[in-house]
Amino acid sequence: MDNCDNAIKIGVLAIQGGFSEHIICLKKVYNLLKTDDIDLPIIDFVEVRCIQDLDNSVKGLIIPGGESTTLGVVLERDGFGVYLRDWIRQRGHITWGTCAGIILLADRIRDEKKVQFKLGGLHITTSRNSYGRQVNSFEQSIKIVDNELRNSFCNQDGSIIRRHEGSVRGEEQDGSVTTPGVFIRAPTITDIHSTDVVTLATRQLSNQDDYEVVAIRQGSIIGTTFHPELTRDLRFHEYFVKSILNSQINITLVFNIVSCLFLLF
């Protein structure tokens, strides 16, 4: 996509993990939304590796999978992690962490052997590699419990599901909506410490009556323990892009209201 001075930028932390896969998914979502005649601003998708890459035009950031300890060490260099921590907390910025990303965004890490650099912001406790080693990685359908994610309309085959058709992608006979979940040396969310943390998706455990939370949101921060970028389902990337666009619309609306009040008085 051609750069434009007025473009919104969405970044992906490009230190480890599937950052290129995330960018491919984001571009697919953007092109699908444009196809559906939605009035979209120009969006550039950029790789973020240092402070200079994370300028004021970047409104959203994905922190992908990888090795959380290594990512923490890299982020501590040259003050990048401290800068990123502040950036996450600024109004109008949306952050999404997948797998190792959610570990960095968690306020607490269970059985932490040494103090690891954390970005924080999610009032949760995570546990690393909860399912075992790489060979124990698996794929399982997860249940979507958030209405906006349920009604996603970027289809897996690259087409658009029109809302007026009344169909809900992934809907099961019992009315639940599922999507593929790829868990690679994945963490788990062991504790949620605030009612501000909203559950987006769950995974059924071997005990059919029990489940664990695998996707959450707290304000402007989204977290998933699995890898949506490794499936053909774009609903989480669609949700992320729309969250950024909605945030920018809300900021513009507030600015316009304040400007009108200033003129009146």
Steps between C-alpha positions, in 0.01 A plus 500: 500500500636843412601724789292811559567776752135493610479121528422317820775252577447160658820338619615149579795452735751334267754350738384138515205285405252517214507874439491456122195271529323764710568768240363275223181447702463872572536587131240238407255648750561853373445396139183309590359795692571728204324250272193529721485873422580604854638856507851431624799728555832405344679250723865404482619179665854528636760288675607644834852427627603813689373823656527685169255257338234574762420861418179696563336373182502139628160441662506124549765239577508120498752328726531152343617166631859402559694441821381742766828508694701579186247764395528657845880515478486668157236749614716605796774625268526872431182574693274353232291301747439798730403711198267223378343465844416872497375482140255221588341716769448807281145585398400369157757219481378138465735213587456128435730232638494142368663209686830647630345842447232438763769388745680835459171687541397311815556670834615170654673182379442186701808329651728769359853371565663840459374851452410536134434825320126540453289757323200431721157652464289184511384424854561127464748229593640284220694175506758419233502182288201368689438212260859377484773507238479574127395142424195550720366783285147449372204647315151515650182688425439785740166653589441868423302670775537864394218627277720710272731205437197275447377731225830528318447507126848449353464141383772234507495460121572869444138596437259725686193377687238771458328584826158520338528133403452416867772234510754469779825333400602205713159463663434155645163328540475619861547861388860529620767640267840334470827577328831310467751549780868412446688455830881482465686484833210715607449675832180487700315769689501359852338791683298810413536776759253762380142525378639732230636191324241377248501145362497477120547125446534175693634147448316192621704274724495121509233527765212598272351730765816702552682756288790743508520858374726538194420854378435815701477875477561768760433847366741561214697175548406167340663168584482152347688191617485344153612597146216640282755594232560128429139431401288619208251664735549876499244593766754600768697714255173658384410568864841660560484726193144611581600571861770736373264672257230539766753644742608763247136588423430549872804723544399712201145529633620617843738748338218644286267531799765678707577733208130590463469569873811718488347705216171537690664631813 
